[in-house]
Amino acid sequence: MKAVLTYHSIDPSGSAISISEASFRGHVAWLSSGAVSVVPLDELAGVPETQDAVAVTFDDGFANFGSIAAPL
């Protein structure tokens, strides 16, 4: 499996394009568990089909990426 995880905003708004901090922390815990490889987006296509891998992207550059996502 190969996938791109795209995040828009980490906030409590309940918006369809946002994720709560608690949920995002859960995603980070799973990603860091070793269940899949986390690779840069430009390397994802080159990962062997037998290896599970994801790339994580953020759009719009909201401040919450610097204060919440980047430290994690």
Helices and strands as residue ranges (DSSP letters): E 2-7, E 9-10, E 18-19, H 21-31, E 37-38, H 41-44, E 53-58, H 63-64, I 65-69
